[in-house]
Amino acid sequence: MGLEKEGLRVTPSGGIAHTSHPTTLGAALTHPYITTDYSEALLELITPPQRDKGQAIEFLRDAHRFVYEHLEGEILWATSMPCLLAGGEDIPIATYGRSNAGMMKTVYRRGLGLRYGRTMQVIAGVHFNYSLPEAFWPLFWELEGCNIALQDFVSESYMGMIRNLQRFGWLIPYLFGASPAVCKSFVHGRSTDLQEFDASTLYYPYATSLRMGDIGYQNSLEEGKGFRANYDSLDAYVRSLTWAIETPCLDYEQIGVVEHGNYHQLNANVLQIENEHYSSMRPKQILQGLEKPSLALRRRGVRYVELRSLDVNAFEPIGVAEEQLYFLEVFLLFCLLNDSPRIAATEAKMINANQIRTAHRGRELGLRLQQKDRAITLRDWAGELLGEMAPLAALLDQGDPQAPRSGALVMAQERVTHPDATPSARMLEEMRTQGEGFFDFARRISWEHRAFFAQTPIKEERRAEFERLAQASHTRQRELEEADDRPFARFLEDYFAQS
């Protein structure tokens, strides 16, 4: 397993930082663990794959410590929803140097801003990357009695996991959602049905995760463009993404691609590249060089999955708790081992409706979701799922005196029974108790996290490791820039011609 955690660099007063990505952290293009996402100010900290959850947590904690040693007066924003914003044009797009690969990343982000607005792109999250041990798959393959090749079985099993994650994925924003409110500057005068919490804050009273609701970047943005990712099989998924990447879109053609040598976007198609498609979980394969992700999946199948629906946990200095990871392990295995039929169009609509309803109203007493052909309360459905997961957690906990997976299910059931125990409810209650709006709450918590890392300095050997990686990343970026032998237009042409 591995983690990817995003967080905005902000000024002491709480505005988005306009400084460049600190060179002492390394080159964002080539550093394996410290990079940027959409904005130059949006840091992304990545752990290497780990078998032990505690090691992943500790690595992420050390990465935060190292980053804070090199932030001059700035802080990392502690929540998913962003800091005080002065409109989209005030958000600096990430830059990656003058190599073709670096230019491609910047132009892609430029296109995202023009297509969807820059504000939406600085919402932060935590991604959970997960794969089963390779020794598991031949045993599972034999037990299932499948007559397809092992690699095909692995890929289709992961696709089944993803379909079930979509069916049951509303449980994650309910349990771990931590974005029930947002600074008014985020909507920047746009009309919404959000309610006023105070003069500076908008919210829904029973919201769990506005990030996963319809003010975040959701697949609804693609409706009307003839595209919906198909998760029936790996082949269907790759074909649907390939169609979107190769099919022109009138709306984006009106933006234009290149003008006087300046690129506005990579192309004018429904998707510029695969990553533009938002989903709560993605099938992934490790890329070889500048290989297209869809091509890597077609060639070598699914290597791991990336769960993308976790909000940044404001009550944890690194944005995620170890207890969450134990729960996610059980949940994903539950999704893998249960039957997972294909998702018909009617079920897809129910899945989207359940997610939005949970994101906007998840803690509302008696809230009902749609389960196949019946309405069921969120509380009852969650209880059913947790009950079905309990034997799996107990099996995995055998020999572990602390029984962390079963304990994580107990935590989850407590939040189902008592919605006030959820992070979203705790945030709103603390805002009320402290007399704070969202911005003041988030800024205070961010400063508390900075103080936490200042009190626990990084170990010297880990600091030396990060310093070595930073230096090596700068060297690697220079090598890429010096090795470029094609104009950018030809580079893009060759990239998209891969087959």
PEPETA-V754335 format. One line per field, one symbol per residue. ss: DSSP state (h for helix, s for strand, l for the rest). psi: psi as a letter, one per 20 degrees, with the letter a starting at -180 (. if undefined). A space follows every 10 residues. Layout:
ss: ???
psi: ???
//
This chain:
ss: lsssssssss llllssllll llhhhlllll lllsssllsl lsssssllll llhhhhhhhh hhhhhhhhhl llllssllll lllslllhhh llsllllllh hhhhhhhhhh hhhhhhllhh hhlllsssss lllhhhhhhh hhhhlllllh hhhhhhhhhh hhhhhhhhlh hhhhhhllsl ssshhhhlll llllssssll ssslllllsh hhllllllhh hhllllllll lllhhhhhhh hhhhhhlslh hhhhhllssl lsslllllsl lllhhhllll ssssllllll llhhhhhhhh lllsssssss llllllllll lhhhhhhhhh hhhhhhhlll llllhhhhhh hhhhhhhhhh hllllllsss sllsssshhh hhhhhhhhhh hhhhhhllll lllhhhhhhh hhhhhhhlhh hlhhhhhhhh hhhhlllhhh hhhhhhhhhh hhhhhllllh hhhhhhhhhh hhhhhhhhhh hhhllllhhh hhhhhhlll
psi: qrqppqpppr rhijqppjqq pphiiaphhi phioaqdgqh inqoppqrpq hphhhgghgh ghggggghij onirrppjrg qrapqlrhii opqqqkajqg gghggghghg ggghgiqhgh ijpqrppopp qqqhihghgg gghikqkrqg hhggghghhg ggghhggjih hghghipkmi rqqhighliq prjqqpgaii pqrphkqgnh hjajirorih hiqijjpppo jhrgghgggg ggghhipqpg ghhhhqgpok ipphrhrkrg pgrhihopqh pqpqqpqock qpghhgghgj aphrqopjjp qpoijphjjq qhhhhgghgg ghhghgiqqm rqorhhhhhg ggghgggghh khjppjppro odkqpqqggg gghgghhhhg hgggghipio himhghhhhg gghhhghnhi iqhghhghgh gghikqrggh gggghghhhg hghhimqqqh hhghghgghg ghhgghgggg hhipjqqhgh ggghgiip.
//
